[in-house]
């Protein structure tokens, strides 16, 4: 238990150090390099690269280097992006943005795969249910990781325009490279699976779309991309900056990150008692209420607390999407974890890209209606998956009950 918890903490603190630096840089791209459109171009190439890499790279890199070294290599690309920002020009920022975009999906896919394998291995040793331990590990990870938003925004707000020390990215690489234990997929070892050939691995992200459950679940990560983009772009710009001024943006985002962080670890433990469906319902209802309230609300500087209430409630919901979506993908597609997490990043990136694309020419109200529509469809599709899973679980139980009855009939006949 101590060894697996140590590994979860190493991954979590590695990501915390990496994203404390990177988060501050990303949020300042468009304002720092706005004149020639360099910041927007850098962000566009970054998300473009992320979309492209989600389709092919994660399963290949994880198969070739394993989860640990995929994380280390990807983190190095984030550090390269930070260095590119030191000498910001078209020749440094655009190539490092492409590099970061290509490695973002493998980084997150390796993290999701690592925590899923670690959780299942630990559950087997302790005689617990795999999904409960996996959920707990994701809860712990997001507790630590989401707090990067608190530290990053605190530094940016107290010394406006200052991004956190870039040295933290190098520390993240060293921490993971030295202290994280490599991990083997025990299930694959048991089945004696050496892994599929190159082309099969390359296309595994798309092959997994043959699974009906995955096709139904693509809206969950897409919605995650939409809602994060709305909070970071539209809520901060159209509500907070308009009514309170730009100096409050950092503090409002700290409130979001803090509630997100605390709720993540809470949901990791709660899911064992309530099941994941109850948490999804909580996330959906909270976001639904926020969206409707934002459509009706006219922000005023005198209502200072309300700005923080909205970002806090947004964090309560976002913690559901981050912890439960990752755990859900890990549990449902256990035999194809790498491809499942690559799909997750692909659809979440697409959500970001679409929201990023329409951000400049649609009104805030229209964006809120889009969020409302995507959330409703995502929840409907998710409910269908839970129904299919419940039916599948009921089938073996019914078959087991039927067996003794058949045996009795045979005896009577004889």
C-alpha positions, 0 to 999 in steps of 0.5 A: 500500500505504501509503495503504490501510494508513494507512486500516486503522490510522485505522479501528483506532485510532478504534475503539480510542479509542471502545471504551476509554471505552465498554467500561468504561462498559458493563461497569459499567452494571448495578453502577453503576445497579443500585438502580432497575434503570436499568442493566439497562433501559439495556442491554436498550434498547441491545440491542433498538435494535441488533436493530431497526437491524440489520434495516434501517439499515446498508445505507440509511446506508452507501448514503446517506453512504458508509462513512466518514461512517456511522462518524463519525455512529455514533461520535457516538451512542457519545459521546452515551451517554458524556455520558448517563452523566455525568448518569445518570437515566432521561431521559438514559440510556434515550434515549442507550441507544436511540440507541447501539443504533440506531447500533451495527449501522451502525458495525460494518457500515460498518467491515466493508464498508470493510475488505473494499473496501479489502482487495479494492482493494489485492489487485487493485493488488498482484496478490494474492488478495482474501481473503488481504488482507481477512483480513490487514486484519481481523487488524490491525484486531482486534489494535488494537481488542481491546487496548481491553479491556486498557487499559479493564480496566487503568484500571478495575482499578487505580482500581476503579470508574473508567471511562476518560476520556470524551474518548477518544470525541471523539478517535475521531470527530475521528481518523476524520473528519479522516484516513480517506479515503472509499472507492468500491466499485470492483466496483460502479463497474465494473458501472456500478451506481448502486445499488438503489432505496430500498425494495430497499435497506431490505429488502436485509438480509432479501432476502440470507437467500434465499441458502442459504449465509447461512442456514447461516451465521447460527449462527456470529455467534449463537454469537459473541454467546453465547460473549462474553456467557458470558465477560463475564457468567457466567465473571466472576461465577460463577467469578472473583468467587465464588472470587477476589473482584471485584478480579480480574475486570479482570485476568482480562479483560485476559488475555482481551483480550491473547491475543485481540489477539495471536491476531487478527493471527497468524490474519490472516497464518496464514490465507494458509498454512492456509486458514480451515477449519483456523483454524475447527477450532482455534477450535472445538476450543479452545472445546470443551475449555474448555466441557467443562473448565468443566463438570468444574472446581470453582474454588478460590482456590489455583488462581489460574493456572487462572482466567487459563488459561481466559480466555486460551484463550477469547481464542484462540478468540474471535479466530478468530470475530472475524477469520474470521467478518468475513472470511468474510462479506466474501468470500462475499457480496462483491456484497452486503457491506452487507447481509451485515454487517448480517445478521452484526450482527443474528444476533450481537445476537440471540445477546447478547439471548438469552444476556442474557435467560436469564442470570438464571434458568438455572444455569451448567451449563445455559448451558455445555450450550447453548454446546456445542449451538450450537457443534456446530450452527454448525460443522456448518453452516459445514462444509456451506458450505465443502463447497458452495464447494469444489464450486462451485470444482471445477465451472468447473475441470472444465468447462475441462478438458472443453473441449479434449477436445470440440475434439479429438473434433470434429476427428477427426469432420471 
